[in-house]
């Protein structure tokens, strides 16, 4: 995986909790976008 920041400005060295939340947030937004389409 790319080590560069990916999720809404959360850095690659963020805590596991922060990265987990960012991944959940991204998937949740993607799910909503799919539902609206």
CHARMM internal coordinates of N, CA and C (Angstrom, degrees):
IC EDIT
DIST 1 N 1 CA 1.4628
DIST 1 CA 1 C 1.5224
ANGL 1 N 1 CA 1 C 109.47
DIST 1 C 2 N 1.3025
ANGL 1 CA 1 C 2 N 114.38
DIHE 1 N 1 CA 1 C 2 N 145.65
DIST 2 N 2 CA 1.4578
ANGL 1 C 2 N 2 CA 119.23
DIHE 1 CA 1 C 2 N 2 CA 179.05
DIST 2 CA 2 C 1.5249
ANGL 2 N 2 CA 2 C 109.66
DIHE 1 C 2 N 2 CA 2 C -64.84
DIST 2 C 3 N 1.3176
ANGL 2 CA 2 C 3 N 116.55
DIHE 2 N 2 CA 2 C 3 N 135.47
DIST 3 N 3 CA 1.4616
ANGL 2 C 3 N 3 CA 120.50
DIHE 2 CA 2 C 3 N 3 CA -177.91
DIST 3 CA 3 C 1.5235
ANGL 3 N 3 CA 3 C 112.31
DIHE 2 C 3 N 3 CA 3 C -82.91
DIST 3 C 4 N 1.3267
ANGL 3 CA 3 C 4 N 117.39
DIHE 3 N 3 CA 3 C 4 N -6.72
DIST 4 N 4 CA 1.4642
ANGL 3 C 4 N 4 CA 120.50
DIHE 3 CA 3 C 4 N 4 CA -179.04
DIST 4 CA 4 C 1.5231
ANGL 4 N 4 CA 4 C 110.82
DIHE 3 C 4 N 4 CA 4 C -69.89
DIST 4 C 5 N 1.3226
ANGL 4 CA 4 C 5 N 117.52
DIHE 4 N 4 CA 4 C 5 N 154.97
DIST 5 N 5 CA 1.4694
ANGL 4 C 5 N 5 CA 119.98
DIHE 4 CA 4 C 5 N 5 CA 176.59
DIST 5 CA 5 C 1.5214
ANGL 5 N 5 CA 5 C 110.33
DIHE 4 C 5 N 5 CA 5 C -58.48
DIST 5 C 6 N 1.3310
ANGL 5 CA 5 C 6 N 116.63
DIHE 5 N 5 CA 5 C 6 N 137.62
DIST 6 N 6 CA 1.4527
ANGL 5 C 6 N 6 CA 120.32
DIHE 5 CA 5 C 6 N 6 CA -177.43
DIST 6 CA 6 C 1.5170
ANGL 6 N 6 CA 6 C 112.74
DIHE 5 C 6 N 6 CA 6 C -124.99
DIST 6 C 7 N 1.3238
ANGL 6 CA 6 C 7 N 118.25
DIHE 6 N 6 CA 6 C 7 N -36.76
DIST 7 N 7 CA 1.4545
ANGL 6 C 7 N 7 CA 120.31
DIHE 6 CA 6 C 7 N 7 CA -168.01
DIST 7 CA 7 C 1.5181
ANGL 7 N 7 CA 7 C 112.08
DIHE 6 C 7 N 7 CA 7 C -103.79
DIST 7 C 8 N 1.3287
ANGL 7 CA 7 C 8 N 116.68
DIHE 7 N 7 CA 7 C 8 N 101.04
DIST 8 N 8 CA 1.4591
ANGL 7 C 8 N 8 CA 121.46
DIHE 7 CA 7 C 8 N 8 CA 170.24
DIST 8 CA 8 C 1.5172
ANGL 8 N 8 CA 8 C 112.73
DIHE 7 C 8 N 8 CA 8 C 48.67
DIST 8 C 9 N 1.3215
ANGL 8 CA 8 C 9 N 117.36
DIHE 8 N 8 CA 8 C 9 N 39.83
DIST 9 N 9 CA 1.4506
ANGL 8 C 9 N 9 CA 120.18
DIHE 8 CA 8 C 9 N 9 CA 176.77
DIST 9 CA 9 C 1.5194
ANGL 9 N 9 CA 9 C 114.32
DIHE 8 C 9 N 9 CA 9 C 81.46
DIST 9 C 10 N 1.3317
ANGL 9 CA 9 C 10 N 118.20
DIHE 9 N 9 CA 9 C 10 N 3.06
DIST 10 N 10 CA 1.4722
ANGL 9 C 10 N 10 CA 119.41
DIHE 9 CA 9 C 10 N 10 CA 176.41
DIST 10 CA 10 C 1.5269
ANGL 10 N 10 CA 10 C 108.03
DIHE 9 C 10 N 10 CA 10 C -77.30
DIST 10 C 11 N 1.3113
ANGL 10 CA 10 C 11 N 115.68
DIHE 10 N 10 CA 10 C 11 N 122.41
DIST 11 N 11 CA 1.4571
ANGL 10 C 11 N 11 CA 120.07
DIHE 10 CA 10 C 11 N 11 CA -173.56
DIST 11 CA 11 C 1.5251
ANGL 11 N 11 CA 11 C 111.84
DIHE 10 C 11 N 11 CA 11 C -69.80
DIST 11 C 12 N 1.3392
ANGL 11 CA 11 C 12 N 114.83
DIHE 11 N 11 CA 11 C 12 N 160.39
DIST 12 N 12 CA 1.4585
ANGL 11 C 12 N 12 CA 120.30
DIHE 11 CA 11 C 12 N 12 CA -179.44
DIST 12 CA 12 C 1.5267
ANGL 12 N 12 CA 12 C 111.27
DIHE 11 C 12 N 12 CA 12 C -64.14
DIST 12 C 13 N 1.3355
ANGL 12 CA 12 C 13 N 117.68
DIHE 12 N 12 CA 12 C 13 N -21.73
DIST 13 N 13 CA 1.4606
ANGL 12 C 13 N 13 CA 120.18
DIHE 12 CA 12 C 13 N 13 CA -179.23
DIST 13 CA 13 C 1.5236
ANGL 13 N 13 CA 13 C 111.70
DIHE 12 C 13 N 13 CA 13 C -97.44
DIST 13 C 14 N 1.3277
ANGL 13 CA 13 C 14 N 116.71
DIHE 13 N 13 CA 13 C 14 N 17.64
DIST 14 N 14 CA 1.4669
ANGL 13 C 14 N 14 CA 119.91
DIHE 13 CA 13 C 14 N 14 CA 177.60
DIST 14 CA 14 C 1.5275
ANGL 14 N 14 CA 14 C 109.34
DIHE 13 C 14 N 14 CA 14 C -66.56
DIST 14 C 15 N 1.3214
ANGL 14 CA 14 C 15 N 116.03
DIHE 14 N 14 CA 14 C 15 N 164.33
DIST 15 N 15 CA 1.4642
ANGL 14 C 15 N 15 CA 119.93
DIHE 14 CA 14 C 15 N 15 CA -179.93
DIST 15 CA 15 C 1.5226
ANGL 15 N 15 CA 15 C 110.06
DIHE 14 C 15 N 15 CA 15 C -66.01
DIST 15 C 16 N 1.3255
ANGL 15 CA 15 C 16 N 117.66
DIHE 15 N 15 CA 15 C 16 N 154.28
DIST 16 N 16 CA 1.4728
ANGL 15 C 16 N 16 CA 120.34
DIHE 15 CA 15 C 16 N 16 CA 177.42
DIST 16 CA 16 C 1.5228
ANGL 16 N 16 CA 16 C 111.98
DIHE 15 C 16 N 16 CA 16 C -54.55
DIST 16 C 17 N 1.3319
ANGL 16 CA 16 C 17 N 116.85
DIHE 16 N 16 CA 16 C 17 N -36.72
DIST 17 N 17 CA 1.4601
ANGL 16 C 17 N 17 CA 119.75
DIHE 16 CA 16 C 17 N 17 CA 179.29
DIST 17 CA 17 C 1.5251
ANGL 17 N 17 CA 17 C 110.55
DIHE 16 C 17 N 17 CA 17 C -63.21
DIST 17 C 18 N 1.3175
ANGL 17 CA 17 C 18 N 116.34
DIHE 17 N 17 CA 17 C 18 N -44.40
DIST 18 N 18 CA 1.4610
ANGL 17 C 18 N 18 CA 120.01
DIHE 17 CA 17 C 18 N 18 CA -179.06
DIST 18 CA 18 C 1.5223
ANGL 18 N 18 CA 18 C 110.80
DIHE 17 C 18 N 18 CA 18 C -65.10
DIST 18 C 19 N 1.3258
ANGL 18 CA 18 C 19 N 116.55
DIHE 18 N 18 CA 18 C 19 N -41.30
DIST 19 N 19 CA 1.4653
ANGL 18 C 19 N 19 CA 119.55
DIHE 18 CA 18 C 19 N 19 CA 179.51
DIST 19 CA 19 C 1.5229
ANGL 19 N 19 CA 19 C 110.23
DIHE 18 C 19 N 19 CA 19 C -67.24
DIST 19 C 20 N 1.3190
ANGL 19 CA 19 C 20 N 116.97
DIHE 19 N 19 CA 19 C 20 N -39.98
DIST 20 N 20 CA 1.4638
ANGL 19 C 20 N 20 CA 120.44
DIHE 19 CA 19 C 20 N 20 CA 179.00
DIST 20 CA 20 C 1.5234
ANGL 20 N 20 CA 20 C 109.65
DIHE 19 C 20 N 20 CA 20 C -62.11
DIST 20 C 21 N 1.3332
ANGL 20 CA 20 C 21 N 116.98
DIHE 20 N 20 CA 20 C 21 N -44.21
DIST 21 N 21 CA 1.4550
ANGL 20 C 21 N 21 CA 119.99
DIHE 20 CA 20 C 21 N 21 CA 179.12
DIST 21 CA 21 C 1.5167
ANGL 21 N 21 CA 21 C 110.99
DIHE 20 C 21 N 21 CA 21 C -63.57
DIST 21 C 22 N 1.3362
ANGL 21 CA 21 C 22 N 116.90
DIHE 21 N 21 CA 21 C 22 N -41.44
DIST 22 N 22 CA 1.4596
ANGL 21 C 22 N 22 CA 119.75
DIHE 21 CA 21 C 22 N 22 CA -179.46
DIST 22 CA 22 C 1.5294
ANGL 22 N 22 CA 22 C 110.74
DIHE 21 C 22 N 22 CA 22 C -63.80
DIST 22 C 23 N 1.3195
ANGL 22 CA 22 C 23 N 116.95
DIHE 22 N 22 CA 22 C 23 N -39.76
DIST 23 N 23 CA 1.4669
ANGL 22 C 23 N 23 CA 119.88
DIHE 22 CA 22 C 23 N 23 CA 178.86
DIST 23 CA 23 C 1.5230
ANGL 23 N 23 CA 23 C 110.18
DIHE 22 C 23 N 23 CA 23 C -66.14
DIST 23 C 24 N 1.3391
ANGL 23 CA 23 C 24 N 116.53
DIHE 23 N 23 CA 23 C 24 N -40.72
DIST 24 N 24 CA 1.4691
ANGL 23 C 24 N 24 CA 119.50
DIHE 23 CA 23 C 24 N 24 CA 177.26
DIST 24 CA 24 C 1.5230
ANGL 24 N 24 CA 24 C 110.09
DIHE 23 C 24 N 24 CA 24 C -63.12
DIST 24 C 25 N 1.3318
ANGL 24 CA 24 C 25 N 116.70
DIHE 24 N 24 CA 24 C 25 N -44.11
DIST 25 N 25 CA 1.4529
ANGL 24 C 25 N 25 CA 120.46
DIHE 24 CA 24 C 25 N 25 CA -178.56
DIST 25 CA 25 C 1.5209
ANGL 25 N 25 CA 25 C 110.78
DIHE 24 C 25 N 25 CA 25 C -60.99
DIST 25 C 26 N 1.3352
ANGL 25 CA 25 C 26 N 116.38
DIHE 25 N 25 CA 25 C 26 N -44.16
DIST 26 N 26 CA 1.4606
ANGL 25 C 26 N 26 CA 119.71
DIHE 25 CA 25 C 26 N 26 CA 179.93
DIST 26 CA 26 C 1.5240
ANGL 26 N 26 CA 26 C 110.87
DIHE 25 C 26 N 26 CA 26 C -62.40
DIST 26 C 27 N 1.3319
ANGL 26 CA 26 C 27 N 117.02
DIHE 26 N 26 CA 26 C 27 N -43.47
DIST 27 N 27 CA 1.4648
ANGL 26 C 27 N 27 CA 119.77
DIHE 26 CA 26 C 27 N 27 CA -179.56
DIST 27 CA 27 C 1.5217
ANGL 27 N 27 CA 27 C 110.56
DIHE 26 C 27 N 27 CA 27 C -66.87
DIST 27 C 28 N 1.3260
ANGL 27 CA 27 C 28 N 117.11
DIHE 27 N 27 CA 27 C 28 N -36.27
DIST 28 N 28 CA 1.4597
ANGL 27 C 28 N 28 CA 120.89
DIHE 27 CA 27 C 28 N 28 CA 179.81
DIST 28 CA 28 C 1.5314
ANGL 28 N 28 CA 28 C 110.46
DIHE 27 C 28 N 28 CA 28 C -66.63
DIST 28 C 29 N 1.3312
ANGL 28 CA 28 C 29 N 116.51
DIHE 28 N 28 CA 28 C 29 N -42.51
DIST 29 N 29 CA 1.4625
ANGL 28 C 29 N 29 CA 119.73
DIHE 28 CA 28 C 29 N 29 CA 177.59
DIST 29 CA 29 C 1.5267
ANGL 29 N 29 CA 29 C 110.62
DIHE 28 C 29 N 29 CA 29 C -64.96
DIST 29 C 30 N 1.3151
ANGL 29 CA 29 C 30 N 117.22
DIHE 29 N 29 CA 29 C 30 N -40.24
DIST 30 N 30 CA 1.4578
ANGL 29 C 30 N 30 CA 120.50
DIHE 29 CA 29 C 30 N 30 CA 178.98
DIST 30 CA 30 C 1.5276
ANGL 30 N 30 CA 30 C 110.42
DIHE 29 C 30 N 30 CA 30 C -63.88
DIST 30 C 31 N 1.3229
ANGL 30 CA 30 C 31 N 116.67
DIHE 30 N 30 CA 30 C 31 N -38.72
DIST 31 N 31 CA 1.4635
ANGL 30 C 31 N 31 CA 120.64
DIHE 30 CA 30 C 31 N 31 CA 179.49
DIST 31 CA 31 C 1.5282
ANGL 31 N 31 CA 31 C 110.13
DIHE 30 C 31 N 31 CA 31 C -64.99
DIST 31 C 32 N 1.3195
ANGL 31 CA 31 C 32 N 116.97
DIHE 31 N 31 CA 31 C 32 N -41.38
DIST 32 N 32 CA 1.4582
ANGL 31 C 32 N 32 CA 120.04
DIHE 31 CA 31 C 32 N 32 CA 179.59
DIST 32 CA 32 C 1.5312
ANGL 32 N 32 CA 32 C 110.67
DIHE 31 C 32 N 32 CA 32 C -66.87
DIST 32 C 33 N 1.3169
ANGL 32 CA 32 C 33 N 116.78
DIHE 32 N 32 CA 32 C 33 N -40.24
DIST 33 N 33 CA 1.4652
ANGL 32 C 33 N 33 CA 120.03
DIHE 32 CA 32 C 33 N 33 CA 178.86
DIST 33 CA 33 C 1.5202
ANGL 33 N 33 CA 33 C 110.58
DIHE 32 C 33 N 33 CA 33 C -62.92
DIST 33 C 34 N 1.3346
ANGL 33 CA 33 C 34 N 116.55
DIHE 33 N 33 CA 33 C 34 N -39.47
DIST 34 N 34 CA 1.4602
ANGL 33 C 34 N 34 CA 119.97
DIHE 33 CA 33 C 34 N 34 CA 179.35
DIST 34 CA 34 C 1.5234
ANGL 34 N 34 CA 34 C 110.37
DIHE 33 C 34 N 34 CA 34 C -66.72
DIST 34 C 35 N 1.3323
ANGL 34 CA 34 C 35 N 115.72
DIHE 34 N 34 CA 34 C 35 N -38.46
DIST 35 N 35 CA 1.4575
ANGL 34 C 35 N 35 CA 120.17
DIHE 34 CA 34 C 35 N 35 CA -178.06
DIST 35 CA 35 C 1.5283
ANGL 35 N 35 CA 35 C 110.92
DIHE 34 C 35 N 35 CA 35 C -67.59
DIST 35 C 36 N 1.3295
ANGL 35 CA 35 C 36 N 117.10
DIHE 35 N 35 CA 35 C 36 N -33.92
DIST 36 N 36 CA 1.4620
ANGL 35 C 36 N 36 CA 120.87
DIHE 35 CA 35 C 36 N 36 CA -178.58
DIST 36 CA 36 C 1.5221
ANGL 36 N 36 CA 36 C 111.75
DIHE 35 C 36 N 36 CA 36 C -76.97
DIST 36 C 37 N 1.3262
ANGL 36 CA 36 C 37 N 117.95
DIHE 36 N 36 CA 36 C 37 N -25.67
DIST 37 N 37 CA 1.4586
ANGL 36 C 37 N 37 CA 121.24
DIHE 36 CA 36 C 37 N 37 CA -174.78
DIST 37 CA 37 C 1.5302
ANGL 37 N 37 CA 37 C 111.37
DIHE 36 C 37 N 37 CA 37 C -65.88
END
COOR INIT
IC SEED 1 N 1 CA 1 C
IC BUILD
